[in-house]
Amino acid sequence: MQKRHADGLTGHIPAYIQVASALRRRIETGEWLPGEKISTLEELEEEFKRARVTVRQAVGLLEKEGLLTRQQGRGTFVAEHVNDKRWLTLETSWDAMIRSIKGNVPRFINVKEPPPFPRLSPEEGHLADEYGFLRSLQLRDGMPYAVVSVHIKRSVLEKYRDEFMKHTALAVLDQLRGTVVKKAHQTMTIGTADPEVAQLLGVSLSAPTAECRCIVTSDNDEVIYVGEITYRSDCIRLHMDLLDTTEPLEDEALAENGKA
């Protein structure tokens, strides 16, 4: 196994999670191929400058994920068949996002003291007079993969409460597009699981997460929905077609029509 020096591992994320993430990347990028023997615990200990127990925890975590297999007397190997666990694609358009969540049924979580208003920056719009708050888990095959916290304008929530209790909030709001719903945008950041999220999603404390924030506004930039969704990082991926020329071609056609 070729010698290397690991990048410095810093921050508040547990050391074994950081080591596991580095090893996981080697498998996902093909640096370590299926069936290939990986570095020994001694070599990893020297490379990452971490205690043996930390390296052992990291390798054990990837074993649980099915990425590594340990063979008695031979060492640790990359699994022959590495399944792509990132089954959920974070969509970049409203229609695609609604299609991906339309059949989801939220499992609601009781919140004793819900925040009365969402946090909002000036460029995101202005607050409605009153909001309702919903918190839920999203599950696939019985396993939780996302924690969802939403603020919905109180009058909208009360008018369509039965629907909001049966379906994801955005799927309900999709039915109001063009009337109540006028604009929507979403941003994504990388974060780590706090104690509550770690417990709800069944991940380690400070495990990496993807955090999406969706804002839906009506006329005059009044914010009717703020959704904050925290995903397990091991189930999602973001795909963007960088060479999709459909939209530019349409713009060019409109420009030509404008000249005619």
C-alpha positions, 0 to 999 in steps of 0.5 A, a space after each residue: 500500500 502506497 504511503 501517504 500523508 492525510 490532511 489535517 483533521 480538525 473541528 468539532 466532528 469526532 475524529 473517527 467520523 472524520 477518518 471514516 469520511 476520508 476512507 469512504 471517499 477513497 471507496 466512492 471515488 474508486 481509489 480503493 476498488 471493490 475487492 482490494 485490500 485496504 491499509 492496515 490499522 497500523 498504517 492508517 494509525 500512522 497516516 492519520 496520526 490518530 489512536 488505534 481505537 479511533 481508526 478501529 472505530 472508523 473502519 468498524 463504521 464502514 463495515 456496518 455500512 457494508 463498504 468494508 469486509 474483514 477477513 480473519 487472518 487476511 485483513 480488511 477489503 473493500 466489499 465486492 459489491 458497493 451499493 450506491 446508498 445515495 438514492 435521493 437526488 436533491 432536485 433543482 426545480 420545483 416540478 422535479 422536487 414535487 414529483 420526488 416527495 409527492 407520495 411521502 407521508 410525514 411522521 409528525 413529532 410533537 414540539 412542546 414550545 414551537 418557535 412562533 416565527 421563522 428566522 428570515 433575512 430581508 432579501 428572503 421576503 417579509 413575515 406574515 402576521 402569524 405562523 403555524 409550526 410542523 415538525 416531522 420525520 421523512 422515512 424510506 422503508 421504515 428508516 428515517 432519512 430527513 428531519 423537516 421543520 416548517 413554518 406555514 402562514 397560519 391562515 393557509 395552514 388552517 384552511 388546508 389543515 387536513 391536507 397538511 396532516 396527510 401529505 408533505 407541505 410542499 406537495 399541498 402548496 403545489 396545488 396552490 401554485 399560481 394563486 397563493 404560491 408565487 415564488 420559491 427558492 431553495 438553498 443547501 449547506 453542509 452541516 453536522 447532526 446535533 444531539 436531537 437530529 442524531 437521535 431522530 436520524 439514527 446517526 452519530 453525533 456530529 455526523 455530516 448532514 445536508 441542510 436545505 432551506 426552502 422559502 415560498 412566497 406569495 404576492 408582495 414577497 410575503 413568506 407563506 412557507 419556510 422549510 428547513 430539512 436536514 438530510 442524512 448525508 449518506 443517502 443524498 446526492 446533488 445532480 446538475 446538468 452543466 451542459 444543458 442547453 435547453 434554457 439558453 436555446 429558448 432564450 435565444 429563440 425569444 430574442 430572435 422573435 423580439 427582433 422580428 
